[in-house]
Amino acid sequence: MKHKLAALLAGGAFLALTGSVLAHHSFAMFDQENPIELEGTVQDFKFTSPHTFILLQVKEQDGSTMVWNLEGASPSALSRDGWTVRTLKSGDEIKLTVEPLRSGAPGGAWTVNKVKFKDGQPIVASR
């Protein structure tokens, strides 16, 4: 009986933890059905766990600049695609497709296959 109770408690704990992990990785806050194109200047590239970020300065139609906070995959995932902490640097001009925040705030999600330099060159880690 003790073994069954221990197995039941362990299984319950596992299920409870699995739900929180899956919730953390939800992309519900991003509008995946309506991606947008952005062009701007990298203010900062944060190669940090659990997710990477690009802070991108984007010129608005009125000439002002808005900083977009763009969330990417984990550093380990980007590393598998050849990215490093030095792949992007402040001042780099890039174009990318993002899935914007549903809230309308200047932010979104990006993936490595949808980012290139402004001149059309692919972004590679061997720069």
N, C-alpha and C positions, 0 to 999 in steps of 0.2 A: 504494500500500500504506500509506503514512504517513497519508493522509486516512482510510482505512478504520479504521486503528488509533485515530486521534484520535476519530473518530465513535463507535467502540465504547467507548472510555474515557469519553467525555462521556456517552453513554447510560447506562453503568453507574453513573457518579456521580449522574446524575439520579435513577435508580431507587433508589439507596441513600438519597438525601436525601428522596425522596418517602415512603419507608417510615417514616422517623423523624418526619416531619411528621404523617402519619396516626396514628401511635402516640400522639403528644402529644395529639391531639384525641379520643382514645378516651373513651367514657363508660362503659366496662365497670365502673368502680368504683361507679357509681350504680345503684340498683335501680329501673329504669325501669318495671317491671311493678307495683310497689307504692308509688305516691306517697303522701305523708302531708301532712296539714294542720298548719301551725304558726301560732301567734299569739304575738307578743312585741313587745319594744321594741328599736328599732335602737340598737345600741351604737356602730356605725361603718359607714359606707358607703365602700368603697374603689373608686374609679373609676380603676382602674389597668390597664395592659396586662400580660400578654395577656388577663387575665380580671378581671372585677369581682367584688367580694365584699361580702356583707352579714354583719356580725357581729350576731347576733340573740339578745337575752336572752329566754329562754323559761322561764316558771315551771313547775316540776315539781309533781307531785301532792302531794309532801311540803312544799311551800312554798319549797323552795330554787330557785335560779336556775341554769340551764345556758346557756352561750353556744354557739350553733350557728354554724359557719363555713360559709356558703352561697356557692357559686361560681356566677357568672352569665356571660353572654356578654362579649365584648370591649367596651370603651368605644365603639368605632366602630359596633358593631352596636346598642348601646343608644341612641346618638345618633340613629340612623335612626328610632328609636321615640320620639324627643323627650326622652330622658333626658339629664341633665347631672350634673356633679359635685355639684350642689346639690339634686337631685331628692329624695333622702332625707337626713335629718339625724338626729343623735343625739337620742333621745327620741321619734321618730315611732313610733306604734303601728301595726303592720301584721299582715295575715293573708296567708299564701301557701301554695301547694302546692309541695312539693319532692320531688325524687327522692332518697331518703336514701342515704347511704353503705352499701354492702353490709357493711362491717366492723362496723356498729352504732355507730360513733363519731358524735358530734353534728355532722353535716355533711350537705351534699347539694348538688344543682344546682337552680337556679331559672330561670324565664323571665319576661319582662316581662308577658306576658298572664295570668300566674297570681299576680300580686301586687296587693293593694289595701290601703287603709287599714283599720284595725280597724272603723271605722264603715261600711264597705262602699263608700266613695267610691273611684273609680279614682285611680291615681297618675298625675299628669300633670306635665310639666316646667314648666308655666307658673305654678307656685305662687309 
